[in-house]
Structures are given as C-alpha cells and as structure tokens.
Amino acid sequence: MGVHNNKIEMLFISDDYRGMGIGKKLIEYAIKILNVMYVDVNEQNIQAVEFYKHMRFEVFERSDLDEQGNNFLIFHMRLN
C-alpha cells in the first residue's frame, strides 16, 4: 500500500492472500493512523470499487483521464 497526502495511491494484495482480511486491515490502518480520506479507482475495476464502497468510501467525482493523462475512466472516492 502506498499513501501520499491523505490519499491511497496504490494497494495490491496477491491473489494467494485475497479474502483473508488483509486489504481491510490495511485500509483500517490507513484511515486510523495515516488519516486517509481519498482514493482513485479505475471504474472498470469493479472488485476494487466495491471493496472501497464496503470500506465506507463513496464516489464524489468521475474523470475520463488518469493523473498521467491516459484514457482511463476514474472514480474519485472519499471516505464517508
């Protein structure tokens, strides 16, 4: 997991370890200790979008480009 300026920049869990609560624990830590409030998620990554919604994030904005200017539909999410 990478965090910068109250925003989750990346979170990767190996397929072998998914479903064990590791992502949930990392997000809980990021919220409580690192004061995370935001995350950007590729709209097509349904699993990630649903995970962050489960973790109390909500979509507040949508972009057609990512931060590098590539054509990716991005959901900007914030902690509710």
CORVENNOR-V859120 format. One record per residue. N is the residue number from 1. SS is DSSP state (H for helix, E for strand, - for the rest). Layout:
# CORVENNOR-V859120
n = {N & N}
ss = {SS & SS}
This chain:
# CORVENNOR-V859120
n = {1 & 2 & 3 & 4 & 5 & 6 & 7 & 8 & 9 & 10 & 11 & 12 & 13 & 14 & 15 & 16 & 17 & 18 & 19 & 20 & 21 & 22 & 23 & 24 & 25 & 26 & 27 & 28 & 29 & 30 & 31 & 32 & 33 & 34 & 35 & 36 & 37 & 38 & 39 & 40 & 41 & 42 & 43 & 44 & 45 & 46 & 47 & 48 & 49 & 50 & 51 & 52 & 53 & 54 & 55 & 56 & 57 & 58 & 59 & 60 & 61 & 62 & 63 & 64 & 65 & 66 & 67 & 68 & 69 & 70 & 71 & 72 & 73 & 74 & 75 & 76 & 77 & 78 & 79 & 80}
ss = {- & E & E & E & - & - & E & E & E & E & - & - & - & - & H & H & H & - & - & - & - & H & H & H & H & H & H & H & H & H & H & H & - & - & - & - & - & E & E & E & E & E & - & - & - & H & H & H & H & H & H & H & H & H & - & - & E & E & E & E & E & E & E & - & - & - & - & - & - & - & - & - & - & E & E & E & E & E & E & -}
